[in-house]
Amino acid sequence: MIHLDTSFLIRSLERGSPEDRQLRMWVMTGASVQMSAIAWAEFQCGPLPYGLGKAVRELVTDVVPLAATHAEHAAMLFNAGGRRRSSLPDCLIAACAIESSATLATTNLDDFRRFVPLGLRLAE
């Protein structure tokens, strides 16, 4: 299971980019691709070319809704990660990936590495 961060998805839309090649490989090998609702909302804020949102939604097989367990897990990550200002969205994305037992694909590795000792798996 692959859990996409917004940054990875955006870069994967550039044909031939490393992210595009990696995402294509995951899809060809049958990996499920998901995103948290928070990352999906970030992506939808666009701007998106006409029809792109629908096409990407067919690729992303599951948009994980934010649940109370994710919020509680994100709060733990936020506190354990140093209570960094503006990091709550990353904590929510990480919590969704951890609770889904998924590997997080992001281009912002530095923002998420601090969660690895807390159970996050990163695609590197």
C-alpha positions as CSV (number, residue, x, y, z in Angstrom):
1,M,0.0,0.0,0.0
2,I,1.4,3.4,-1.0
3,H,0.1,6.6,0.6
4,L,0.8,9.7,-1.4
5,D,1.6,13.1,0.0
6,T,0.5,16.1,-2.1
7,S,4.0,17.0,-3.1
8,F,4.7,13.5,-4.5
9,L,1.4,13.5,-6.5
10,I,2.1,16.9,-8.0
11,R,5.6,16.0,-9.1
12,S,4.4,12.6,-10.5
13,L,2.2,14.5,-12.9
14,E,5.3,15.7,-14.7
15,R,5.8,13.0,-17.4
16,G,9.2,11.4,-17.0
17,S,10.0,12.8,-13.6
18,P,11.4,10.4,-11.0
19,E,8.1,10.5,-9.2
20,D,6.2,9.7,-12.4
21,R,8.4,6.7,-13.0
22,Q,8.1,5.5,-9.4
23,L,4.3,5.8,-9.3
24,R,4.0,4.0,-12.7
25,M,6.2,1.2,-11.3
26,W,4.0,0.9,-8.2
27,V,0.8,0.8,-10.2
28,M,2.2,-1.7,-12.7
29,T,3.2,-4.0,-9.8
30,G,-0.3,-3.9,-8.4
31,A,0.3,-1.6,-5.4
32,S,-2.8,0.1,-4.1
33,V,-2.5,3.9,-4.0
34,Q,-4.2,6.0,-1.4
35,M,-4.1,9.5,0.0
36,S,-5.4,11.1,3.2
37,A,-8.4,13.4,2.8
38,I,-6.2,16.2,4.0
39,A,-3.6,15.6,1.2
40,W,-6.4,15.1,-1.3
41,A,-7.9,18.5,-0.3
42,E,-4.5,20.1,-0.7
43,F,-4.2,18.7,-4.2
44,Q,-7.7,19.8,-5.1
45,C,-6.9,23.4,-4.2
46,G,-5.0,23.4,-7.5
47,P,-5.2,25.0,-9.8
48,L,-5.9,21.9,-11.8
49,P,-6.3,21.6,-15.6
50,Y,-9.8,20.6,-16.6
51,G,-10.4,16.9,-16.0
52,L,-7.2,16.2,-14.2
53,G,-8.8,15.8,-10.8
54,K,-11.1,13.1,-12.1
55,A,-8.3,11.3,-13.8
56,V,-6.1,11.3,-10.7
57,R,-9.1,10.2,-8.6
58,E,-9.1,7.0,-10.8
59,L,-5.5,6.4,-9.9
60,V,-5.9,7.1,-6.2
61,T,-7.9,4.0,-5.2
62,D,-8.8,5.3,-1.7
63,V,-9.1,8.7,-0.1
64,V,-8.8,7.9,3.6
65,P,-11.3,10.0,5.6
66,L,-10.0,11.7,8.7
67,A,-11.3,9.9,11.8
68,A,-10.9,10.5,15.5
69,T,-8.2,7.9,15.7
70,H,-6.2,9.8,13.0
71,A,-6.6,13.0,15.0
72,E,-5.5,11.4,18.2
73,H,-2.5,9.8,16.5
74,A,-1.6,13.1,14.7
75,A,-1.7,14.9,18.1
76,M,0.8,12.4,19.5
77,L,3.0,12.9,16.4
78,F,2.7,16.7,16.7
79,N,3.8,16.6,20.4
80,A,6.5,14.0,19.9
81,G,7.8,15.9,16.8
82,G,8.5,19.1,18.7
83,R,5.2,20.9,18.3
84,R,6.4,22.6,15.1
85,R,4.3,25.5,13.9
86,S,2.3,24.6,10.8
87,S,3.2,20.9,11.0
88,L,-0.2,19.6,11.9
89,P,-1.2,18.8,8.3
90,D,2.0,16.7,8.0
91,C,1.1,15.0,11.3
92,L,-2.4,14.1,10.0
93,I,-1.0,12.7,6.7
94,A,1.6,10.7,8.6
95,A,-1.0,9.4,11.0
96,C,-3.2,8.2,8.1
97,A,-0.3,6.4,6.5
98,I,0.8,4.8,9.8
99,E,-2.7,3.6,10.6
100,S,-3.2,2.2,7.1
101,S,0.1,0.3,7.4
102,A,1.1,2.1,4.2
103,T,4.4,3.5,3.0
104,L,4.3,7.3,2.5
105,A,5.6,8.7,-0.8
106,T,6.6,12.3,-0.4
107,T,9.2,14.7,-1.8
108,N,9.4,16.5,1.5
109,L,11.4,13.8,3.3
110,D,12.8,16.2,5.9
111,D,9.3,17.1,7.0
112,F,8.4,13.4,7.7
113,R,11.7,11.7,8.8
114,R,11.0,12.6,12.4
115,F,8.0,10.3,12.4
116,V,10.0,7.2,11.3
117,P,10.9,6.2,14.8
118,L,7.2,6.5,15.6
119,G,6.1,4.0,13.0
120,L,6.1,5.8,9.7
121,R,7.5,4.1,6.7
122,L,8.9,6.3,3.9
123,A,9.5,5.5,0.3
124,E,13.0,6.7,-0.4
